[in-house]
Amino acid sequence: MRVGKTKELLVEQIKARIPLLVQHNGILDEIAIQLNKYNISLGNIIELINDHNKLIEAQLEELLFAW
């Protein structure tokens, strides 16, 4: 994360980009391919970004994967 940025700002930036992910299946497919390399489920990331409480409570590492 960049110096001077907060977790809250990262959460807001993720929330602002969620509509872009939903509109473009190609982006979701590419994200799924990349996450699969690290044995991370796209479903887990989608669950995280769809639940505001989980997004706020997420660890920084989880947020960076969602970013």
TORKOL-4160 file (C-alpha; in steps of 0.2 Angstrom, whole numbers, padded with zeros to 4 digits, m for minus):
67
<pt num="1" X="0000" Y="0000" Z="0000"/>
<pt num="2" X="0006" Y="0017" Z="m0004"/>
<pt num="3" X="0013" Y="0028" Z="0010"/>
<pt num="4" X="m0001" Y="0040" Z="0017"/>
<pt num="5" X="m0015" Y="0028" Z="0012"/>
<pt num="6" X="m0027" Y="0021" Z="0024"/>
<pt num="7" X="m0036" Y="0004" Z="0025"/>
<pt num="8" X="m0052" Y="0014" Z="0024"/>
<pt num="9" X="m0047" Y="0022" Z="0008"/>
<pt num="10" X="m0042" Y="0006" Z="0000"/>
<pt num="11" X="m0059" Y="m0001" Z="0005"/>
<pt num="12" X="m0068" Y="0014" Z="m0003"/>
<pt num="13" X="m0057" Y="0012" Z="m0019"/>
<pt num="14" X="m0062" Y="m0007" Z="m0020"/>
<pt num="15" X="m0080" Y="m0003" Z="m0018"/>
<pt num="16" X="m0079" Y="0010" Z="m0032"/>
<pt num="17" X="m0072" Y="m0003" Z="m0044"/>
<pt num="18" X="m0085" Y="m0017" Z="m0040"/>
<pt num="19" X="m0097" Y="m0011" Z="m0054"/>
<pt num="20" X="m0083" Y="m0012" Z="m0067"/>
<pt num="21" X="m0080" Y="m0031" Z="m0062"/>
<pt num="22" X="m0098" Y="m0035" Z="m0064"/>
<pt num="23" X="m0099" Y="m0027" Z="m0081"/>
<pt num="24" X="m0085" Y="m0036" Z="m0089"/>
<pt num="25" X="m0084" Y="m0055" Z="m0088"/>
<pt num="26" X="m0067" Y="m0055" Z="m0097"/>
<pt num="27" X="m0060" Y="m0046" Z="m0082"/>
<pt num="28" X="m0067" Y="m0059" Z="m0070"/>
<pt num="29" X="m0061" Y="m0073" Z="m0080"/>
<pt num="30" X="m0043" Y="m0066" Z="m0080"/>
<pt num="31" X="m0044" Y="m0063" Z="m0061"/>
<pt num="32" X="m0050" Y="m0081" Z="m0059"/>
<pt num="33" X="m0035" Y="m0087" Z="m0069"/>
<pt num="34" X="m0023" Y="m0077" Z="m0059"/>
<pt num="35" X="m0030" Y="m0081" Z="m0042"/>
<pt num="36" X="m0030" Y="m0100" Z="m0047"/>
<pt num="37" X="m0011" Y="m0099" Z="m0048"/>
<pt num="38" X="m0011" Y="m0096" Z="m0029"/>
<pt num="39" X="m0025" Y="m0108" Z="m0025"/>
<pt num="40" X="m0037" Y="m0093" Z="m0021"/>
<pt num="41" X="m0055" Y="m0095" Z="m0026"/>
<pt num="42" X="m0063" Y="m0081" Z="m0035"/>
<pt num="43" X="m0079" Y="m0085" Z="m0026"/>
<pt num="44" X="m0070" Y="m0080" Z="m0009"/>
<pt num="45" X="m0065" Y="m0064" Z="m0016"/>
<pt num="46" X="m0082" Y="m0060" Z="m0023"/>
<pt num="47" X="m0090" Y="m0065" Z="m0006"/>
<pt num="48" X="m0078" Y="m0053" Z="0002"/>
<pt num="49" X="m0082" Y="m0038" Z="m0009"/>
<pt num="50" X="m0100" Y="m0041" Z="m0009"/>
<pt num="51" X="m0102" Y="m0040" Z="0010"/>
<pt num="52" X="m0098" Y="m0023" Z="0016"/>
<pt num="53" X="m0095" Y="m0029" Z="0034"/>
<pt num="54" X="m0083" Y="m0043" Z="0028"/>
<pt num="55" X="m0074" Y="m0030" Z="0017"/>
<pt num="56" X="m0072" Y="m0018" Z="0032"/>
<pt num="57" X="m0066" Y="m0032" Z="0043"/>
<pt num="58" X="m0054" Y="m0040" Z="0031"/>
<pt num="59" X="m0036" Y="m0041" Z="0033"/>
<pt num="60" X="m0025" Y="m0030" Z="0023"/>
<pt num="61" X="m0018" Y="m0045" Z="0013"/>
<pt num="62" X="m0036" Y="m0050" Z="0008"/>
<pt num="63" X="m0040" Y="m0032" Z="0003"/>
<pt num="64" X="m0025" Y="m0032" Z="m0008"/>
<pt num="65" X="m0031" Y="m0048" Z="m0017"/>
<pt num="66" X="m0047" Y="m0039" Z="m0020"/>
<pt num="67" X="m0039" Y="m0023" Z="m0026"/>
